[in-house]
Amino acid sequence: MIWLTWRQFRGAAATTGAALVVLAVALALTGPELASDYSAGITACARDGGCGQFFDRFFDDYQAPFQAATVIVLLLPALAGLFWGAPLVSRELEAGTHLLVWNQSITRTRWLAVKLTVVGGAAVAAAGLFSLAVTWWSAPLDKSASPGFTLMDPLVFGARGIVPMAYAAFAFVLGVTAGLVVRRTLPAMAVTLAVFAAIQIVMPLTVRPHLLPPVGSAFELGPENVDSFGKSSDKEFPEVVLDSAIPGHTGAWVLSSRLVDPSGRVVGGDGAPVTVRVSVTSGPCAPSQQAQEERRGMDGCIAEINRLGYRQRATYQPFERFWAFQWIETGVYALLTLGLTAFCFRWLRRRLS
């Protein structure tokens, strides 16, 4: 049964192995240079005191390959479910070859168990190797990523650590389940894609933020959490746009970022411009008359806004919870995978003939 499963699966395994080799070669050729540029930049900026600017410039230079590598790891579990899981059983049910195997003293349970173990194990191993290679290559970029691309942010979180293996296992068994129930390859692939995509959207939006109780606190405004600051032509007061970052908590996953007035009332936020009622005709927020004073004037105005009592009220998950979230989410997907596996065996014994 193992030999037969390998014969059926070897084409897909060879294709995936070739893709992994190509990715590994590309990362191996560019990874040392990337790490060297980061190390040299850190040394220089530590001496000159401009590491913030270096991080922005360094990440911008490599953002395109960083996103491409991340997307590859995110897509791999879906591809495993579509092209390995969904056809694994449905293709045999369509052709009727499962009956031939069952008449050769191979039980239904053994037939399905070997397929799940061999092909499912390969899917998990492939996801783990892809994730390991990309995690190694992108380590300097993960340390310098701008808000929205840090390890805790949804786009990157699912492509690092151990969760890609859990995604791959779940997507694969989901595809097998769809194939058993639908019994047609193309419809099973469509069902697998729709269900997996829906779960991958729901998880970071509604479930992951509450795996551990989020932290809430208030922070003064400053360069770390103010994205832009200025005066609109049709407004009497300045406008502030908050960034999805928190002072002193680099890499945190910001769930909400609101501006509150001195009375504690929320006046806006989450990326939307917020009007701050502070004088722009006199005092620190008056327009600067000289170009070289613009930055100093901006800092003085923000200090005045802080003095009046305006604060950023943020809810976030600290970066220190990264591995806790990885293990919890892996456990959630492992339970879903085990549940689907049990359903497959039950369906095979009771509903399939």
Residue pairs with C-beta under 8 A, 6 or more apart in sequence:
1 101
1 106
1 110
1 111
1 114
2 114
2 118
4 101
5 114
5 115
5 118
5 119
6 118
9 84
9 118
9 119
9 122
12 83
12 84
13 122
16 122
16 126
20 126
20 129
20 130
20 133
23 72
23 130
23 133
23 134
24 133
27 69
27 133
27 134
27 136
27 137
30 65
30 137
31 136
31 137
34 62
34 137
34 140
34 141
35 139
35 140
37 58
37 140
38 58
38 140
38 143
38 144
39 140
41 54
41 58
42 51
42 54
44 54
45 51
45 53
45 54
52 223
54 144
55 144
55 146
56 146
58 140
58 141
58 144
59 66
59 141
59 144
59 145
59 146
59 149
62 141
63 149
66 138
66 141
66 145
66 149
67 149
69 134
69 137
69 138
69 159
70 134
70 138
70 155
70 156
70 159
71 159
72 130
72 134
73 127
73 130
73 131
73 134
73 158
73 159
73 160
73 164
74 155
74 158
74 159
74 164
76 126
76 127
76 130
76 164
76 168
77 123
77 127
77 164
77 167
77 168
77 170
77 171
77 172
77 196
78 171
78 193
78 196
78 197
78 200
80 123
80 126
80 127
80 168
80 171
80 172
80 175
81 170
81 171
81 172
81 174
81 175
81 192
81 193
81 196
82 171
82 175
82 189
82 192
82 193
83 189
84 119
84 122
84 123
84 172
84 175
85 119
85 120
85 123
85 171
85 172
85 173
85 174
85 175
85 176
85 178
85 179
85 192
86 175
86 176
86 178
86 179
86 185
86 188
86 189
86 191
86 192
87 175
87 179
87 185
87 188
87 189
88 115
88 119
88 175
88 176
88 179
89 98
89 112
89 115
89 176
89 179
89 180
90 178
90 179
90 180
90 182
90 183
90 184
90 185
90 188
91 179
91 185
92 98
92 101
93 179
93 180
93 183
93 352
94 183
94 184
94 185
98 111
101 111
102 108
102 111
108 348
108 349
108 352
109 345
109 348
109 349
112 344
112 345
112 348
113 345
115 176
116 173
116 176
116 341
116 344
119 172
120 169
120 172
120 173
123 168
123 169
123 171
123 172
124 165
124 168
124 169
124 172
126 168
127 164
127 165
127 167
127 168
128 162
128 164
128 165
130 164
131 159
131 160
131 161
131 162
131 164
131 165
134 159
134 160
135 160
135 161
142 150
142 151
142 156
142 160
145 151
145 156
145 251
147 153
147 243
147 244
147 245
147 254
148 155
148 244
149 155
149 156
150 156
150 250
150 251
150 252
150 253
150 319
151 157
151 160
151 251
151 319
151 322
152 251
152 252
152 253
152 317
152 319
152 321
152 322
152 325
153 253
154 204
154 205
154 208
154 253
157 163
157 204
157 208
157 253
157 322
157 325
157 326
158 164
158 167
158 200
158 204
160 326
161 322
161 323
161 326
162 326
162 327
162 330
163 326
163 329
163 330
163 333
165 330
166 329
166 330
166 333
166 334
166 337
167 200
167 333
169 333
169 334
169 337
170 196
170 199
170 333
170 336
170 337
170 340
171 192
171 196
173 337
173 340
173 341
173 344
174 192
174 195
174 196
174 340
175 188
175 189
175 192
176 340
176 344
177 340
177 343
177 344
177 347
178 187
178 188
178 189
178 191
178 192
178 195
179 185
179 188
180 344
180 347
180 348
180 352
181 188
181 347
182 188
182 191
203 329
207 332
208 325
208 329
209 253
209 255
209 317
211 325
211 328
211 329
212 317
212 321
212 324
212 325
212 328
214 255
214 315
214 316
214 317
215 315
215 316
215 317
215 318
216 313
216 314
216 315
216 316
217 313
217 314
218 260
218 311
218 312
218 313
218 314
219 225
219 246
219 247
219 248
219 311
219 312
219 314
220 247
220 306
220 311
220 312
221 240
221 302
221 305
221 306
221 310
221 311
221 312
222 247
222 302
224 243
224 245
224 246
224 247
224 248
225 242
225 243
225 245
225 246
225 247
225 257
225 312
225 314
226 240
226 241
226 242
226 243
226 302
227 241
227 242
227 243
227 271
228 240
228 241
229 238
229 239
229 240
229 241
229 298
229 301
229 302
230 238
230 239
231 237
231 238
231 239
231 280
231 287
232 239
232 273
235 275
236 280
237 275
237 276
237 277
237 278
237 280
238 275
238 276
238 278
238 280
238 285
238 301
239 273
239 274
239 275
239 276
240 259
240 273
240 274
240 276
240 305
241 271
241 272
241 273
241 274
242 257
242 258
242 259
242 269
242 270
242 271
242 274
242 312
243 257
244 254
244 257
244 271
245 252
245 254
246 252
246 254
246 257
246 312
246 314
246 316
249 316
249 318
249 319
250 319
251 319
252 316
252 317
252 318
252 319
253 316
253 317
253 319
254 314
254 315
254 316
255 314
255 315
255 316
255 317
256 269
256 270
256 314
256 315
257 269
257 270
257 271
257 312
257 313
257 314
258 266
258 267
258 268
258 269
258 270
258 312
258 313
258 314
259 266
259 267
259 268
259 269
259 274
259 276
259 310
259 311
259 312
259 313
260 266
260 267
260 310
260 311
260 312
260 313
261 267
261 277
261 309
261 310
262 308
262 309
262 310
266 313
267 274
267 275
268 274
268 275
269 312
269 313
276 305
276 310
278 285
278 301
278 304
278 305
278 308
279 285
279 286
280 286
280 287
283 304
284 297
284 300
284 301
284 303
284 304
285 297
285 300
285 301
285 304
285 305
286 297
287 297
288 294
288 296
288 297
317 325
